[in-house]
Amino acid sequence: AMGGTPNTASPCVASNGTWHLMLVWGHGLPHYEGIVDSIHDSVPSAWIAFQKVVSIKSVDDLVTEVYSDDVARVGGSHIASKTGYLQSVAAEVGVLVVYDPFPDFQEYGEEKWAITANKHLVDLKWAVRQRFNPKLQPNAKRDSKGLYSHNHVVHVSDSASGVDEILLFLGLHATTSYLRSHTEIATPWFLPPPRTYGVERVRLDSLRIGCAVSIGKCRAGENVAVGDSPHYAFATGNQALYADYYREGRVKGYLTDDHTPKAFQRLQSQFVPDEYPSCVCGFDGIERRSMILVNEHNRVLEGAHRAALLMTADHEEEVEVVRVGVSGQRVADCAVSMLDTDTRRPLNMMETPTPSSPPPSFSSVLDSFQSLDDFGVQYVVLRGQPLQREAAHPDIDVLVANYAQACAVLTNHLCPPRDVRMQGIRLREAYFDVRTIGDHYYPSKWAEQMLRRRVRAGDGLYHLHDEDQYYALLYHAVIHKGKIGAGYLQICQSLLSDCALTADIATWSTCLQKWMLGRFEFSETCHNCGESFLAEVGLANTCGDCENSAVPKGDSLLDYQATVVTAFFATGTGKHSRALYRTWMQNTLAIGDPLVMFTDSSSLASEIREFRSHAMNRTLIVPTTLVSAEFYHEFGGKAFWESQLLSDSEEALHRDWRLYVVWGEKSNWLFTVAKKESLFDQTLCVD
C-alpha cells in the first residue's frame, strides 16, 4: 500500500518528501538484495515503492537518458569516461523507485560541478559503491573515497529531477502511480481502489494466498491456505523457504514490492497482532486503515504477510478483512477506536450492511494525473492541493504545454479546439481548469518557465517552483482577481520573504511590478479582473469580455493538406515481430503532417513522442479501448465477436476477435477526426 507510518499521537500531515531513482547496473545485479537492504540500513525512513530488474534495448540509449542533464552541465567526455565500462555488462538493470519523506538537501561541488542533492541518498550511493564496486585486480586497494574501482554498480538520482523521464523511457509507471490508494483503506498502487467494499469477520484458516512461483507447497498461479504458504513458513521460523520463494519471484519479475526477507523481519519485529487493524499515516497526509484485502473467494489481495503473522497466534481466530467488490460495512474512521480491546469486536458498526461510498475523489484525481504522466503530458499545478480539495475551491488549476493532448488524455476522447473563454475539463469527480502556453493567462515566457522549473512534490504531483509559486499567487491576486484569496498571504509568507506583504493588496502590486520588471510583460486576457491594479501595469479591464479581447481564441496550427489517422492495439495477432513493427512505425511517424493516434497503450506514447519529436505540436495521442469502440457495441459486444471468431475459416490466422473490431472501427476513427474540422486546418483524413 501507499507508504506511510503507523498512527501516533502526532497529527497526520503530508510529507514534503522527494522521489529518487536507483539503477543497479548489470554487474551489480548479483548483489541486488544486499543493495536493497542497504537502502533501509542507510535511510531507515525511506519507502521502496517499486523494484524490478528489466531488460534494456540499448545501454548507450539508457546512459544518454540518465546522464542528459550532466552532459549539458559538465560535457559529454566526462560522462563517457564514467560510463564506458557499462558497454561490457549485461543488458539488464535493476530499477528501484525510492521515496524519502525527510530529505536533507545540501550543496555539493563548485561552479559547473555544483549540484543540490539529498544527503541521505548521496551517502547511500557511496556506501553501496564502497561495499559492492568490483575489484579490477585481486590485490586492488581502496582509494581516497573507499572504492576498489569506479566501475559503479549503481546510479542514484540526486533529486526527483529526471526520475519520471527515465521511468517512462524504461516503459515503467511514473512516480504518481505509486501514491494511488483508497481514501479509507490502505490499498497497494497496483490494485485499483475498490468502488465498493465491505468489512467482514473471517477465520484466518479460510484465507488463501496466491503463489507467484512454485516453492514448498506453493504452485505457481495457484492458491494455498495461509498455513501452507512461504509467508507462514517465515513467520514460524523457516526463513530459508520464504527467501527462496521471494528470490525466484523477484528474478521472474512477479514480486515488485519491498518484501525481501530482511523487510519481512522488520515487519515481524514491529507488528503487534492485538493492534490489528491499525491506522497508518500516508505520505499524502491521509490516515487509512491498514487491513487485509480479500476477493470473493477469500484470496488475499493485500496483506499476506500480516495474515501469516496473525495466524501464528491462533489458526482459528476471526479477524476483520475488507472484501472488495461488495457493498457492506464501512471501515471505522481512524479518529474512532476500531476495536473493543476486551472482545475485539467492532465498535459503533451497524449490524445491517450499508452501501459503501462511491469511488473517492482522491483516487480519481490521482488517476487523472497519473494518466497525464503516462502519456507524457507536461503539466504543473498552479494553486492549491488537488488531492486535498476543499468545498470553497473545488476546481483544479493546472498549466499544460499542450491543451489538446491534455484534454484527450483526461477525457479519453478527441476534444474540440480550446476556447479561451472556458478552458475547463469536467470529469466525473473533478473539474480541471486548464491553462496553456499562449493563452496569456500568465505571460507566455513565464508559463514556459513554470513548466521548465516544475518540481515533483510529496503528493506525487508537479507543483510550481517556490519562486514561481510566490509570484504566480501575487499575479493571480493582483491581475486576475483584484483581491487576496483566502490563505494566500500565509502561503506566500511560507514560501519566500522577498517582500513585506500585508493584507493590503497594494503591497502585493508593488512587489509584483518590481519582480516583473525586466523579466516578463503583463498579459492581456479576458480573465483579468484586477480593476484599478490593471491600469497600473498598462492593461485594460477586459474581465469576462472574451469576444473583444485581443487574445487568440484558440490554438492555431500550420496549414497542412492531410491529417494521418492511425491506431495501435496489441492484440497478439501480428504477423511480424514487435521490432519490425517498431521500425515501420518509426518510418511512418517521420512524416511532417499532423497525426492522430488512437491506442490503449500508455507505454507506446513514449515511442510516439520519440518518433514525432519533430512534430509534437501537430500530434495527438488519444487513449481509448476496443471495448469502448462504437463497432464493438454495434453488434452486441464480446459474445458476438467471440462467435464471429469461431465462425471464421481463418480463425487460426486471426486468433483474436479484437482484430475484427480494429478493422471495423477504422472508419469511425476517421469520422471522429473529420468532425473536428477546426482541429487542423483543411483536414483530409488518410488511413
N, C-alpha and C positions, 0 to 999 in steps of 0.2 A: 504494500500500500504506500501512499504518499509518505515521504519521510517526515519524521516528527519526533517528539519526545513525550514520555509519559506525563500525564497531568500532574501538576504540583500545586502548591498553594498560590504560586505566582499566576497572574493573568496570562492568557494565551494571546500572544501578539505575533504579527507577521515577522518573519525573519528578513533581514536585509542582507541575505547571503549572495553567493555568486556561484555560477557553474564553471566547472573545469572539465577538460578532456585529457585523459591519459591514453597514449597509444603505446602498446607493448610491441616492439618490432620483432620480426621473426626469430632472431637469435635469443630473444628474451622469453619466448613462449615456454621453454622447458621450466622456467621459474615462475610461471604465471600465478599460481596460487600463493606462492610466497610474496609476490609483488602485491597481490590483492590484500593479503594480510598486513603488509607494510602500510597500506593506506590507513587502516584502523589503528595501527600502532603509532603512527606519526600524527594523525589527525583524528582523534577518537570521536569527535562530534560529526565527522563527515558522513554523508549518506551516499552509498554507491547505488545510483538509481538504475543502472543498466550495465551489463558486461557481456561481451561476446567476442569470440575470435571469428573474424571474417576474412574471406579471400579477397585479394585486390587484383585488379586487372593490370595495373602498372605501378611499380614502386616509384618511378620517376614522376608520374602524374600526381600521386599522393603526396610526395615530398614537395612538389611545386605548390600544391594546395595548402599544405600545412605551414610552409615557410614563406608564403607570398608576402606577408607584411614584413618579415625580417629581410627579405630580398630588397624590398623597396627602401628599407631603413639603412641597412649596412652593406648591401651589394650581394650579388649572386655568387661571387667566388668564395666568400667566407662560408656561405651555406653549403656550397658544393663540397668544400673540403670537410665540412662537418658530417655530411650525409653520404659521402662516396661509398663507405663500407656497406651501405644498405643494398647496393646492387647485387651482393652475393648472398643475401639472406632470403629466407622463404617468403613467397608472395602471400603472406598472411599477416594480419595484425590484430592484436587484442585491443578491443575498444572498451574503455571504462568511462562512464559518464558520472562525474562526481559533483556533489553539491556541498559546499562549505557554508554552513549557516552563520559562522562568525569569522569572516575573513579578516586578515591583518595586512592591508596593502602598504607597501613600503617602496621607496625609490632605490633602484639599483643602476649602477653604471653612470657614465658621463657622456655628454654630447650625443653623437649618433648612437651610442650604445645604451643610452639612458632608457629605462623602462620603469613602469609601475607594475608591481607584481604582488600577488598574495604570498606572504612569507610562509604560511603553512604549507602551500604546495611547492614553493621553491625548496624548502627544507626537505620535504618528502622526495622530491625529484633527485636531490643529491644523495639522500640516504639510500634510495633504491639503486642508483648508479654505483655508489660505493660498494654495495653488497653484491650486485649481480653483473656489473660490466665485466666482460670476459678478459682473461689474461691472454695476451697475444704471444707471450713467451712463457715457458714453465717457470723461469726464475724472475719474472717481472716484479718490480717493486711499485708500491703506491706512490703517486705523485703528490704535489702540494695540496691537491684537492681530495686526496684519499682515494684516487682512482687507479685501477690497474691499466685502463685504456680509456680512450674517448670514443670507443665504439658503443655508444649509449644504447642501453636496452629499452629505454622509454623516452618518449616525448611527453611533456606535461605543459598544458597551456598556462600562461601567466595570469590570465583573467578569463572572463566569458567571451572576450572578443574572438571572433572566428570559430567558436565552438560549433554553432549550428551549421555554418557553411561546410565544415568538414564532415559533420554527421550526415548532412544531405548528400554530400559528394559520395559518401560510402553507402548511400541507399538506406540510411537509418533515420529514425524519427528525430526531430528537433527537440530541444530540451523541454519545450512547453508540454509535450506529451506526457512526461514523467510526473507532472503535477496533477494529472487528471484523477479525480476521486469524487465519490458521492459526498454530499454535504453533511450527512448524518452518520454514516458508517465509513470506516476506512476501507477503501477498495483499491486494488493494485491498478497501475496505469493501463495494463493490457486488457483489463476486464471492463467493458463499458458499464458505467454506473447504472445499476438496475432501475428501470422505470417503476417497477413495483417490487415489493418485498414484504415478508412477514417474519416477525421474531417468534421462534418456536423453541420448545424444550425437547431435546432428543437424547437418547443414550449414546454415549461415546462409542460403544461397541457396534452401533448401527452405521457409523460413518465409514466411508470408503475414500481411499486416496488413489489418485491416478498415477500410473507408473510411466516415467519418461523413458526408462531403459530396463533391460532385464538383469536384475541383480537379486539374489536371495529368492524370496517368494514373489517378487515383482516380475511381471511380464510386460514388455513394452506395449503401450496402448491399452492395457487392461487396468482394472481397478482391484485393489486389495483392501481388506479390513485394516483399520489403523494399526491394530496389534500385529499385523503381518508386514508392516511397511518398514523400509530402511530408517524412516524417521523415528519410529518407536524403538527400533534396534539401538539407535544412537542414544535415545532417552534412557534406555535401560542398561547402557554400558558398552554395547557393541559398536563403537565409533568407527571401526575399520570398514564395516559393511556400508554404512552411510557414506563414508569418504569415497569408497569405490563407486557407489551409486552417483554421487554428485560429480565426481571427476568424469565419468563416462557421459553423463547427461550434459555437462558443460562442453566437453570436447565435441559432442554431436550437435551442439547448438540449441538443445532443448531447454536448458536451465540458464536463464539470463539474469535472475535475481542474485543478490548477495547472500547466498546460502552456503558458503563454504563451511567445512567442519568447525573452523575457528569462529565463524559468525554464529553457528548453532550453539557453540559453547557459551558465547556471550549472552545469547537469548536465554539459555538454560540457567545461567547464573543470576539473571535479572528477573526472570519470570516468577510471579507469585500466583499460584493457582487460585487462592482464595480471593484475589482481586480481579479475576476474570469475570465479566468483560470490562476492562478499564477504558478510560478515555485517553486519547493522545492529542497533543497539540501539533497540528500540521505546520509546516513552514509557511503556509499561507495565512496563519493566524486563526484557523478554524479548528475547534475541538470536535473530534469524532469518536464514536465508539469503535474500539478495535475488537471485532468479533469474527468468529469462524463463519465463512460464507459457504452455503451448500446449494446444489441444484435439486431438482425434483426427485432424483434418485439417491439423495444423501451423499453424492460425491462432493468432496471438499474442493471448492474453487479457490479459496484463500484461507490460510491458517492451518495447513497440515502440520507444521512444526509445533504450534501451540496445542493442537489436538493430541499429538503424541505425548507432549509434556503433561497435559491434563490427565491422560489415560494412565500414566504411571502411578497416580494417586488412587484411582478407582475405575476399573474397566466398565462397570455398570452405571456409573454416575450419569445423571442427566445434566446437560449444560444447555445454555441458550445459544442458538445459532441464528443466522439470518438466512432464510430461504428466499432465493431470488426468483422473480417471475410470478409471484403470487401476491394477492392483496391481503395483508394480515396486520398483526400488531406492529406498531412503530417502535423503534428503539427509544428509550427514555433519554431526554435531553441530558447533556453532560453536566448541567447545573443541578441535576436531580440525582440522588443516590439510586443506582440501578438495582442494587441487591439488598435484601434484608440479611445482615450478617449471621443471624441465627438460623434462618430457614433457607437462605439462598434462593428465595422466590422473588420474582419481580415486584417492585412496589408501584402502586398507582397505575397499574396496567389494566385496561378494561378486559374483561373475560371474553367479550364478543369482539371478534376481529373487525377492524375498521380499515377501509381502503387506505393504502399508503399514498404518499404525495406524488404529484406529477414530477417529471424529471426536474431536478434542481437547476436553477438558472446558472449557478456556478459552473456546473459541468457543461452545460450547453454553451456558455460563453467561452469557456476554456477550449472546448472542441472547435469552436469557430476560429479562435486564434491559432490553434494547432493546425487547422487546415490552411490558414494563410502561410504559416511556416512551411508546411509540407509542399505547397505549390510555389514556394519561392516569392511570395508577395512581400515587398518591403513595406513595413508599417511602423508607426510609433504612436503610442498612447499620448494624447495631448494633455489630458487633465484627468485627475481622479484615479480611483482604483476599480477597474471594471469588474473584478471578481468579488468586490465588496460593495456593490451598488446600493445607493440609498434612494428612498422614495422621492426625495427632494431633487435628485439629479439622476434619473434612471437611464438616460442615454449614454452611449459610449462614444467619446470623441477620439477619432483617430485620423492620422495623416498617412496617406499611402502614395507610393510612387506612380501607381497605375490603377486608376479608378475602375476601368472596365474589367481588368483581371481580378481585382479585389472583389468586385460585385459578383463575378462569375463563380469565384471560389466560395463566397459566403452563401450564395443562393442556389448553387448547382444549376444555374441557368445562364443563358446569354442575356445580358441586361441591355435595356435601352441606353442610348447615349446619356452621359451625365448632364444634369440640369443644374445650373449654378444656384437656382432658387431653392431647390430641395435635394440635397445630395444624400439623404438618409437611405439606409437599407434596413427594412424591418424584417426581423426573423421572429420565430415563434416566441422566444423569451428574451429578446434583446433588440434594441434599436441602435444601430451603428450610424452615427453622424460622421460621414466620411468626407474628409478634405483631401485635396491632392495638389501637387505642384502645378502652379499655373492658374489656380482658381482665385488667387490674390487674397485668400483668407488670411494668410501670412505672406509676406514678401517672398517671391519665388526662390531667390537665392538663399534666404533664411530657411525656407522649407526644405531645400536640398541639404542644407547643413544639419537640420534637425534629424533627417533620416541618416545622414552620414555619421552623426555622432551619437546615435541612439544607444541605449545601454540595456542589456538584459537584466532585469531586476529580480528580486527574490520571489515574486509571484509567477515567474516564468515568462513574463511579457516584456516587450520592448517599451521602455519609457524614455522620456527626454533626458538628455544630459543636464546636470544641475543648472548650468548657466542658461541653457535654452529654456528649461522649465521655469526658472525665475522670471526671465524677461517675457516669455510667452504668456505667463499669467498677468504680468503688467500690461502687455499689449491687449490681451483679452478684456481686461477690466477697463482700460482707458479708451481703446479704439472700438472694440466690439460692443461693449455694454454701457460704458459711461458710469459704472458703479463697481464697487468692490464686492465680489461674490463671497458667500459665507465660507469662512475658514481660509480664504486666500491670504490674508495678512499673516496668519500663523504659519502657513505653508512656506511663504516667501522668506519669512524670518528664519525658518529652519534650514533653508537652502543656502542662502548667501547673506552677507552683510554689506553688500555694495552700497546700499543707500539706506538712509534713516527713514524707512517707510512708516507711515502712521495711518490711522483710519481716515485721514483726509486724502482723497484721491488726487489732489493737486501734487502731493509729494510723489505719487506714482507716475504722474505725467512728466514731471521734471526729470525723474530718474530715467524713465524710458527714453525720452528725447535725447538725453546725454549719451546713452548707450547706443542708440540707433545711428547717431551722427558718425558718418564715415564708414558705417557697416552696411546698412540696408536702407532702402527708401520705403516710406509708409505706402501701403497699397490701398487702392480703391476697391471696395466690394460692397454689394448691397446688404452685407451683414454688419457694416459699420454703423453702430447706433450710439457712438460716444458723444453725441451732441456738441457742446461747446469745445470739448477737447479736440474734436476733429479739425476745427478751424485753426487751432494752434499749430498743427502739423501740416496744414495746407490741403486737407481733404474735405470734400463736400459731404454733407449728411445725406447719404443715399439709403438710409435704413429701410429695408423692405422694398425698395424701388428697383427691382432687378431688371425690369424691362428697359429702363432708361439708363442703367448703369453701363459704363464702358467696358466692363469686364466681359471676357468671352463667355458665351452662354453654355458652351460645352467643349468637348475635345475635338480637335481638328487633326485629321491625318492626311498625309500626302495622297495625291490623286493617282490611283493605280487602276489599271483596266480589269484586273482579275483578283478575286479573293479565293484562295485554295481552302477547301473544307475537307478535313480528313479525320480519321479516328483510329484509335489503337486500343484493343482489348485483348488481354492474354487469355484466349480460350483453350489453348493447348492443342489447336488444330493446325498449326502452321506446318507447311511442307518443308521449311528450311530452318536452319539454326538461328538462334537468337542473335548471334554475332553477325550473320548475313543480313538479317532484318535491320540490325543497327546500322550497318553500312549503307543499306538502301535509304534508311531514314535520314542519315547524315546528308546524303546526296540530294534528297528531295527537299529537306528543310533549308538547304543552302540558297534557295531562290530568294529574291528580294521582295516578292509580292506579299500582301497581307495573308495571314494564315490563321484559321480557327481549327483547333484540335480538340475533339471530344475523347475523353478517356476516363477509365476508372482507376488509374494507377498514378498515385502521387509520386512514386519513385521515378516514373517516366518523365515527370515535369523537369527534373534536373537535367536530363539529356536534351529535352526540347530547348531549355534555356541555353545549354551549351551550343547546340547546333543552330540556334536562332539568335545568337548574341549580336549579330549584325542588324537584326530587325525586330527586337523585342518591343519597340513602340508600335508595331503593327502585327503583334502575335497575341492570340488569346487561347488559353487552355481552359476548357470547360469541364469541370468534374461532373461525371454522371455515371449511371449504372445501366446495364442492359435490362434489368427488371423494371426500370422506370421508363423505358422506351415505349413510345406510342405503339409501335408494331408488336411489341411483346404483349400488350394488353388487348390489342385489337381482336385477337383470336382466342382469348380466354386464359392467357398466362402459361405457366410452366407445364401443366399437364398436357396442353395441346401441343406444345413444341417438343416435348418428350415423345409423344405419339408420332409426330412427324419424323423424328429421327429413326424410330423403329420401322417406319414405312419406307424409308429412304433406301433405294437399291445400292447407294454408295455410302451406307452407314459406316463401313469400316474406314472410308476415306475421310468423311466429315467429322465423325466421332463425337461431336458435342452440339446440342441443339442451339447453343448460343450463337453459333456461326450463322444460322438462318436469321436470327434477329439482327445481327450486324448487317447482313445483306439487305434485309428489308428496311432497316432504319435509315439507310443512306439518303434516300430522298427526303425524309423528314429532317435530317440534319441540314441538308442543303436548304430546305424551305425555311428552317428556323433562322439561318443566317440571312437568307434573301429577304425575310420580313423586316430585318433590322437595316433598312436601306441606308440610313444615315450613319450606320456604324462605320462603314468605309465608303468613300466617295465612289460612285459608279460601280457598284458591286456586280460582278459576274462570277457566279459560283462555279467552280470546277471540281469534280470529284476525281 
